[in-house]
Amino acid sequence: WNGSIYFTSAGRHTKKSVIGDPRPEAGIAYRGDHFSFNRVGIPALVIKSGTKYIDRDEQWVKENASDYSKNRYHKISDEYLDIYDLSGVVDILEAMYLIGRDVANSEKFPNWYEGKEFKYLRDAHMEEIGR
């Protein structure tokens, strides 16, 4: 959706990198909790951790992410581990707040890029309410 300006602004403020989905073929757009919004045309954002950690190299991150996906994701073993460093959560929450604030204060409603499959639903809804 056209929310990249909000992501970019929040990313600059929190000094975080902002990238698009590096693996769209994995289908998170259709499997995430936000899909209930998307399927009725409402753009929803997903913020997740990336592959850069202060004290770890990218290989460590990839190995741990792969292990999590294969062995714990949505399984009974999906629990907190001592290796998790949650200090970056404050930055993520701040970025989410800034994005929400900017969207709420904008006169432009979030919408999908041309050609995206949910755009026609959002356009129809906006037409219904006269926007």
N, C-alpha and C positions, 0 to 999 in steps of 0.2 A: 504494500500500500504506500501511499505517498507520505508516510511518516518518517522517511529518512532524514528530513530536516530536523525533526524533533530528536531523533537518535543522535545525529551529529552534534547538535547543540549540547545535549546532555553529556555526551561523550567528551566533548572539549572541557566542559565544566568539571567533570569528575576525573579527567585525565585517563579515560578508558578508551581503548580501541573499539570502533564500531564496524562490524563487517556483516555482510549478508549471510544467509544460511550457507555454510560451506558444503553441505550435503543435502541439497533439496530432494535428491532421489530417495533419501531415507523416509520421506513422507511425513515429517513432523507436522507439517501444515494440516495433515488429515488425522493425525493420531494424538495431538496435544489437547490439553484441556480447553484451549481457546477455540477449538474447531466448532463448538456449538455457536459461537458468534459468527465465525467465518461463513458457515453454511447458510446463514440467513442474510449475508451481505455485510455484516459489521466487521470492519478491519480490527484485528486484535494483534497485539504484539507479544512476542516471546523474548525474554531476556534470559540468557544462560551464560554460564561461565565459558571462558575461551580456553586457549591452549598456552597462555603465557602466565606463569607464576613467578613471583619474585625469587624464591629459593629453589626452584626446580627447572630442569630443562624440558624442552618440548617433548622429547622421547618419553620421559617419565609420565608426563601428562597423558600422552597417547596410550601408553601401556595401561595406566590406571583407568582411563575412560573406556578402553576396550574390555578390560576385566570387569568393570562395572556393568557395561552393556550385556556382556555374555553371561555373567554369573549372578548379578544381583538385581538388575533393573526389573521392577514389578514382580519381584519374587520375595518369598518369606525372609530371605537373607538381606533384603534391601533396608539396611539400618545404618545409623551413624557409625563412622570409624574414626579412630584417633588421628589418622593421617589427614583428615579434613581440616583445612584452615579456613575458617569462616570470617576472617577479618575483612575480606573484600565485600561481604554482604552489605555493609553500610554504604559503600559506594554504589552498589547495584540499587539499593533502596532509594538513595538520593537521585540516581538517574531516572528511576521510575517516577518518583515524585515530580521531577522537573518536566518529564515528558507529559505526565498527566496535567500539570499546571499549564504548560504551554498549549496543549490541545484545548483545555477548558477555556483559556483566554483568547483563543484564536477565533476569528470570524469565519474561517474556512474549515469545513468538516472533513475529517479524514476520508479518503476514498482510495480505491484500487487504481493501479496503473491500467492504461488501456490494454485490452487483450487478456486481462486476468479473469479467471472463470467466475469469480464472485462479484465482479464489478456491476453486471447488469442488475443484480439484486439490490445493491446499494443505490444505484441510480434510480431504480423504480421507487424505492422507499423515499428518497430525497424528493422525487417528483410528487409523490403522494402528499408530503408535508409542505410542499411549495418552496423548496430551497434549491 
